[in-house]
Amino acid sequence: AKEENKWKSCGSKNGISEDDKWKLPPPEAEQRMTELQQYTRQHYKHANYSAALETAQEMLASCQLHFGTEHPATASAHNDVGLMHKALGEWEESRSSYHKALRLYAMIVGKDHASYAAALNNLGDRKSV
C-alpha cells in the first residue's frame, strides 16, 4: 500500500488540491521544517519553553502553508504548540491547541488512531513537565 493510504482523505476545503495534498514541500521548506522540529525539541529538553513555543508556532504556520489546515502534520503541530503552552502553565491556550489537534486527528485518521490517543492523553495530563 502506498504511504498516503494510511490517512483518510482530507478533502480540499483547506486550500490544497486533492492532487497536491500528499506532495512534499519544496526542499528548502522541508529542511526548515526539520530544523524547526529539532529546535523545538532542543529548547524543550533544556526547559526553554518560550523559545520552544516560538519554534512550534513557526512549525504550525509552515505546516498550514505547505500542507493545508486539514493534514496530519498540521494536527501534530497543533499538538506540539499545546505541549509548549502546557509547559508554560498556559492551560487555556494549551487546551485550545489540543482540541484543534483532536478535531483534525478525528477527521483525518479517526479516533482509534494512536495520534488521536496521544493528543487526548496530553489534553488530560495537566501534570507539570
C-alpha positions in Angstrom: 0.0 0.0 0.0 1.2 3.5 -0.7 2.2 5.7 2.3 -0.7 8.1 1.7 -3.3 5.4 2.0 -2.7 5.2 5.8 -4.5 8.5 6.2 -8.2 9.2 5.4 -8.9 11.7 2.7 -8.5 15.3 3.9 -10.7 16.8 1.2 -9.8 20.1 -0.5 -11.5 22.6 1.8 -8.2 23.6 3.2 -6.8 25.3 0.1 -4.7 22.4 -1.1 -6.0 20.5 -4.1 -6.7 16.7 -3.9 -3.6 16.1 -6.2 -1.3 18.3 -4.2 -2.2 17.3 -0.6 0.3 14.4 -0.4 3.2 16.2 -2.1 6.2 17.1 -0.1 7.0 20.8 0.4 9.9 22.3 -1.6 13.3 21.0 -0.4 14.2 24.3 1.4 10.9 24.4 3.2 11.3 20.7 4.2 14.7 21.4 5.5 13.4 24.4 7.5 10.6 22.3 9.0 13.1 19.6 10.0 15.2 22.3 11.7 12.2 23.7 13.5 11.3 20.3 14.9 14.9 19.9 16.1 15.0 23.4 17.7 11.6 22.8 19.4 12.9 19.5 20.9 16.2 21.1 21.9 14.5 24.1 23.6 12.0 21.8 25.3 14.7 19.5 26.6 16.6 22.4 28.1 13.4 23.9 29.7 13.5 26.9 27.4 9.7 26.7 26.9 9.2 30.2 25.5 11.7 29.5 22.7 10.2 26.1 22.2 6.7 27.7 21.8 8.0 30.2 19.3 9.5 27.5 17.1 6.5 25.2 17.5 4.3 28.1 16.3 6.5 28.7 13.4 6.3 25.0 12.5 2.5 25.2 12.7 2.4 28.1 10.3 4.8 26.2 8.0 2.6 23.1 8.1 -0.5 25.1 7.3 1.2 26.8 4.4 2.7 23.7 2.8 0.2 21.0 3.8 -3.0 22.9 4.5 -5.2 23.1 7.5 -6.5 19.6 7.3 -3.4 17.4 7.3 -1.8 15.0 9.9 1.4 17.2 10.0 -0.8 20.2 10.9 -2.6 18.3 13.6 0.8 17.2 15.0 2.0 20.8 15.0 -1.1 21.9 17.0 -0.4 19.2 19.5 3.2 20.4 19.9 2.0 24.0 20.4 -0.3 22.7 23.1 2.5 20.9 24.8 4.6 24.1 24.9 1.7 26.2 26.2 1.2 23.5 28.9 4.9 23.6 29.8 4.5 27.4 30.3 1.4 26.9 32.5 -0.8 28.4 29.9 -3.7 26.0 30.4 -6.4 27.6 28.2 -4.0 28.1 25.2 -2.8 24.5 25.7 -6.3 23.2 25.8 -7.3 25.1 22.7 -4.4 23.7 20.7 -5.0 20.1 21.9 -8.7 20.4 20.8 -7.6 21.6 17.4 -5.3 18.6 17.1 -8.0 16.2 18.3 -10.6 17.6 15.8 -8.1 17.2 13.0 -7.0 13.7 14.0 -10.6 12.6 14.4 -11.4 13.8 10.9 -8.2 12.6 9.2 -7.2 9.4 10.9 -10.1 8.5 13.2 -10.5 8.3 16.9 -8.9 4.8 17.0 -5.5 6.1 15.8 -2.5 6.4 18.2 -2.1 10.1 17.3 -5.6 10.8 18.5 -5.0 8.9 21.7 -1.7 10.8 22.3 -3.3 14.2 21.9 -6.2 13.1 24.1 -3.7 12.0 26.8 -1.9 15.3 26.5 -5.2 17.1 27.0 -6.0 15.1 30.1 -2.5 15.3 31.6 -2.1 18.6 33.4 1.0 17.5 35.3 3.9 19.8 35.2 6.7 19.0 32.7 
